Each structure stands twice: as structure tokens, then as C-alpha cells.
Amino acid sequence: MVKGYISRIIIALLIFLMGIILINPTMNFFKLQDFNQDASIVNNYGVIRGSIQRVSKLALTQKRTKSLQRFIDEKFTYLKQNYIFEPHNEPFIKRYNFLQQHKQLQNSWKEIKTLINEGKTDTPSFLAATEECWYIADSLTYLTQKISEEKLEEFQSDIFYRVIIVLAVILSIIVIVILFVRRGLEKEVMLDPMTNIYNKQALHNIYEDIELEDKKMRYSLFILDIDYFKQVNDRYGHLEGDRVLKEFVKVVQKNIRQEDIFIRYGGEEFIVIADVKEHNYAFADHVRKSVKEHDFGLEETVTVSIGVTKFKADDSIQSVIGRADSALYKAKQNGRNRVEILNDI
């Protein structure tokens, strides 16, 4: 269950990481296009500024300016279509009141064209209009450069944070994998390879956990020993004996709870640690009956003897096992296939 949960976390993080990796180049491509367009916009305002200055000079010398006027008009149209109303430029345009300045430039240019077409190029108002128009165009050229620089700074900041996120995700995956592998190795060391339940080595760790819970005296410890198991090995061989052990584990697991701790203590001896309050005899006898009633595929009936004891406040793992082992010895002495309880020594 934990394994599946951790796997889902890793897969989710990998998908998130892949999303960032795949989205970044696409976003960067559009950002670079945006920067290229900004460079073109800066250039266009510069061209308008220079062209207005040139128109003014030609008009003052009574030379034709129609083609140059059309050229400037085309530049205004280009700016309107490619910059002024682009959604991604809206925050910057609002921040610097850009649209109002652009309209002032257009109005100033219209005034210059009107004065040229009316032949009023030798008037003070014409000179004032050309100076104003040039000043506004110069201001917009500088402003577009500033906006482009701010976009670049935001882009660099965005890239920095994305790199941090990617590194954080990669680090998270590495940490989860390390913890997952470590947990798996620790669990593997504490499992009996044949029966896939806890082994004797795990017993001390389990006992420490029970002591940390401060609920030790609620638990009972059961030692289970398969009766005459040596005869099974001698008569049927060790392979068949191993099969019986695995079958025995399955029978016991079906008759204890998921939260109960099941340990292979050695050979045909097993330990169960369970919180069964005062019902430890009934718990053990239910397991005993289930083993006896199960068909192991042998001529003989397989039975189990069980020694039971309760945890005490001053118990060590050795003392509680010693007491349960004495109860098991009593069960063997009294004919096997029985449960004996020993709570005091």
C-alpha cells in the first residue's frame, strides 16, 4: 500500500517535471519572438522620429513629401496592429500611459500633415508641431526600449524561478527514491525470505516500537510451535516441510488481524504479538483449532502448541519470550495441540 502510494507521488512529480520541461521551450520561443518584435517596435518609433524630422526639412524647402507621409502612416498602422493592442503588452501600456502618448504622437503628426497640405510650413505653429512631434516620438522610442528591458528582466526572473522549481522537483524525486529504496532494503532485511513475514531480527525493533507507544501492558505474546514438525521433514523431505511451513503461515494469517504482528522466530517456531486485552486464551485457541482443521495434504494431521503470556511493565523482550516459552513447554508436556498461559514467574 505504501509502495503504491510512493510510486504515485513519484509519477506525479515526474509528470509535473516533464510538463515544466516541455512548456518552457514553447514559452521561451514565444518570449523570444516577443523580444524580436519589441526590437522592431523600437526601430519603427525611431524611423517615425527620423522621418518626421526629414519631412519637416523637405517641407520647409518646398519639396514633395507625399511618399514620405505615406511611409510614416504605414509605420503608425504597423504599430497599431502589432503592438498597441497586443494583450501581452497591455500591462506595460497601462503602467506607462503609453496609449495616450501614442495618440498624442498621431495627433501631432496629423497636424503637421494638415499644415504641409495647406502650405503653412513657414509658420511658427509648423515649427512648434514638428518639434513636439519629434519630442513625443523620441519619448516613445525610449519608452519602448524601457518596456522591452523590463520584459527581459521579468523573463530572466521567470526562468530563474522555473529552474528553482525544476531543481526542487528533481531533488524531491531523488529524496523520495532514496527513502523508498532504503525503506525497501530495511523491510527486506527484516522479512523471512520463505514465508514473507517478519523474522527474528525484526523482533527487537518491533518491541522498541511497542515500548514507545507506552501501551505495552495491553499486548500478549504467543509462541506457536508446530507439533512433531521434525517428523514431517524426516518422512516427506525438506521441500515438503517448507511447503507445510508456508501453508501454516497462511492459515495463521487468515485467523489473526491485520494489525497483529506475526514473526517467524526460527525453524517451526513463530511469535504473534497482539492487543487482545483479556481474551488471549480464546484468541490462541481459535488459531490452534484453525490449524488442526486445515488440510495440509499430509496423512497426518498438523497441529500446533501455543504458549501465551501478557506483557508486564518491567518486561524486556527476553523476559516476556522466556515466560511464553515456559508456557509453550508446559503445552508440550501436557500432550501438545493445546494452549497454555503463564503470566507469573
N, C-alpha and C positions, 0 to 999 in steps of 0.2 A: 504493500500500500504506500509506504514511504518512498520506495523506489519509483513507483509510478508518478507520485506527486512531484518528486525532484526532477524526473525526466520531463514532465510537462513544463516546469519552470524553465529548464534549460532550453527546451524547444521554443517557448515563448520569447525568451531573451534572444535566441538566435534569429527568430523571425523579425523581432524588433531591430536587431543589429543589421540584418540584411536589408530591411526597409530603409534604414538611415543610409547605408552604403549605396543603395540603388537610387534613392531620392536625391542624394547630394549631387551626383554628376548632372542630373537633369536640372536641378535648381541652379547649379553653377553655370550651366550652359546658357540659361535664360538671363542670369545675372550678367554674364559677360556680354551677351547681346545688348543688355540694357546699358552697360558702360560704353559700348561702341556707339550706341545711339546717342548717349549723352555727349560724347565727343563730337558727334555730327551736329548736335544742337548748339553746342558752344561755338562750333565753326560757323553755323548758319547765322547766329546773332553777330558774330564778328564780321561776317560777309555783309549783313544788313548795315552794320555800323559803317564799314568802309564804303559800301555802295551809296549810302545816303550822302556821305561826305563828297563822293565823286559826282553824284547827281547835282549837288549844290554848286560845285565848281563849274560843271558844264552849263548849268542854268544861268549862272552869273555871266558867262561868256556868250550867252545866247545860242548855245549849241543844242542839238536834238538829244532828248533824254528818254524818249518813249520806250525803247527796247530795254534800257536800264530800269525804268519804272516797272515794266512787266516782270523783269527778273526779280526785283525786290518783292513785288506782290506774290510771286511764286514761292519765295522764301517764307513769307508770312503764312501762306496756305500750308506749306510743308510743316511749319512749326505747330500750327493749329491741329493738323491731322496726326502728328507723330509725337507730340509732347504735352501740349496744354491740357488735353482731355484724356490722357492715358491714366487709367485707375491707379497704377503703381506710383505715379508721380504726384497724386493728389495730396498726400500728407505734406510733401515739401512745398507744393504750390500754395497750400493754405498757410503753412508756417511762415512763409516769407511774403505773403500777399502778392504772389507772383502774377496772378491773373490780372490784377488791377494795373500793375506796371506794364504788362504786355499790351493791355488795351490802351494805355496812355501812349505807348510807342506807336501803335496802329493809328490812333487819332492824330498824333503829331505828324506821322508820315502822310496821312490823308490831307492835312493842312498844307504840307509842303507841295503835294501834287496839285492841289487847288491853286495855290499861288503861282506855281510854274505855268499851269494851263491858262491862268488869267494874265500872265505876263507881268506879274508883280514881284519879280526876282530881285529888283533893285530897291526894295523897301526894307525898312528896319524889321518889320514883322517876319519877313522871309529869313533874315539872318538869325533872328531870335528862335524861329521854328526849327531851323536846321541845327542850331546849337543845342536846343532842347532835345531834339530827336537823337542827335549823336550821343548826348549825355545819357539818355534813357537806354539806348542800345548798348552803350558801354557798361552801364549798371547791370543790365540783364545778362550780358556776356560774363561778367564777374560772378553774378548770382548763380548762373547755371554751372559755372566751374565749382562754386562752393557747394551747391547741391550734389553735384557728382562726387565730390570729395567726401561728403557726409554719407552718401550711399556706400562708397567704398569702405569707410570706417565701419558702418553697420554690417556690411558683408563680411569684413575681416573678423568682427566680433562674433557674428553668427557662426562662421567657420570654426572659430576658437571653441565656442560652446558645444558645437556639434562634435568636434574632436574629443572634448572632455567627456561628452555623453558616450561616444563610441568606446573610449578607453575604459570608462566606468562599467559599461555593459560587458566588455571583454574580461575585465578584472572580476566582475561578478560571476561570469561563467566559469572562469578558472578556479575561483574560490569554491563555488558550488561543486564543481567536478572533483576538486581535491578532497572536500569534505565527504562527498558521495563515495569516492574510492576508498578513503580512509575508513568510513563507516562500514563499507562492504568488507574490507580486509579484517577489521576488528570483529565483525559478525562472523566471518568465515573462520577465524581463529577460535571463536567460542562455540562453534557448532560441531556436533558429531557427524563425521562425513557419511556414515552408513545410514543413520536414522534421521538426520537433518533436524535434530533437536539440540538443546544446549548440552555442552559437555561438562566434565568435572572442572575444567579451568574457568568456566563461566560462573561457577557456584559462588566464589568469593566476591566477585563483582555484584552479583545479584543480592547477596547477603548485605553488602555495604549499602546498596540502594534501599533495602528494606529498613535498615537502621536509620538512614537519613530521613525516611518517611515518618519516623517516630511512631510507627504503628506495629512494631514487631510482635507484640503480645497477642495481636489479632490472628496471627498466622499459625498454621500447623504444618509440620513437616512429615511426609510419608516416604518411607523407604520400601520399594517394591522389589521383590526378588522372585524370578521365575523358578518354580519348583522343578527340581531334577533336570535342569537345563543341560548339564554335562552329559546326561544320558541321551538327550536329543542329538547333540554333536557326535557322540560316540556311535550311535546307531544309524543316523542319517547323513552324517558328514557336516562339515562346517558351512558349506554353501546353503544347505537346507536350514542349518541353525541360524544363519544370517537372515534367511527369509522369515523364519519364525520371529526373530527379534524385530524386524521391520513391521511384520503383521501385528505383533504385540503393541508396538508404539501406536499404530493406527487405532487399535481397539481402545487403548487408554485415552488417546486424544479425543475420540468420539464421546467419551464419558466424563471428561473434565471440561471446565470452562475455558474460554479463550484467554482470559486474564490469569489463569493458573499457570505456574511455572513448572515446566517438565524438563528433567535433566537426565541424561544417561550418565550414571555415576561410575560405571565400569562393568564390563562383561555383561551379565544378565541382571545387574542391579540398576535401579532407576530411582530418582527422587522427584516427588511432587511437592511444591510449596503452594499452599492455597489458604485464602481467607475464608474459612468455613465456620467461623465462630465456634459454637459448641457442638456442631454436627459433624465432627471429624470422623467418628466411627462410621456413621451412615454413609458419608462420602467415600471412605475407603472400602467399605463392604460392597457398595454399588459397583465400584471398579473391579473388585475381586470377582463378583458374580458375572460381570460382563465378560471378563477374560475366560472364566470357566465355561460359559455358554457359547463362546465363539468357536467355530470350526476352523482349526489351523491346518487341516488337511493331513493330520497325522493319525496313526492308530490310537495313540494315547491322547487323553485329554490334557491340555495345557492349563496349569493352574498357577496362582501367584500367592505368595505370602507377603503380608504388609505390616510393617511396624510404624506406629503413629506416636507423635508427641507434639505438645504445644510449645511455642517459643516462650521463654521467660525473659524478664527484664535484663538479667545479668548474663544471659547466654552468649557464648561465642559460637561460631559456626561448628567448631569441633564438638562442643558440649551438646548442642542440640542434635547433631548427627549421631553422637555417641549414645544418646538416650533413645533415639529412634532405632538405632542398630540393636540395642538391647531388647527393645520391643519386638524387632524382627526375629532375633534369636529365639525369643520366647514362642513366637508363632511357629517357628520351625520345630522347636522342641515339642510343641503341643499337637503336632501332626500335619503341619503345612496347610495350604489352602485356607488360611484364616487371617483375621486381623487382630492384632494385639496393641493395646495402648499403654504407654508408660510416660507419666507426666512428672514423677518424682523419683529422685535417686538420693 
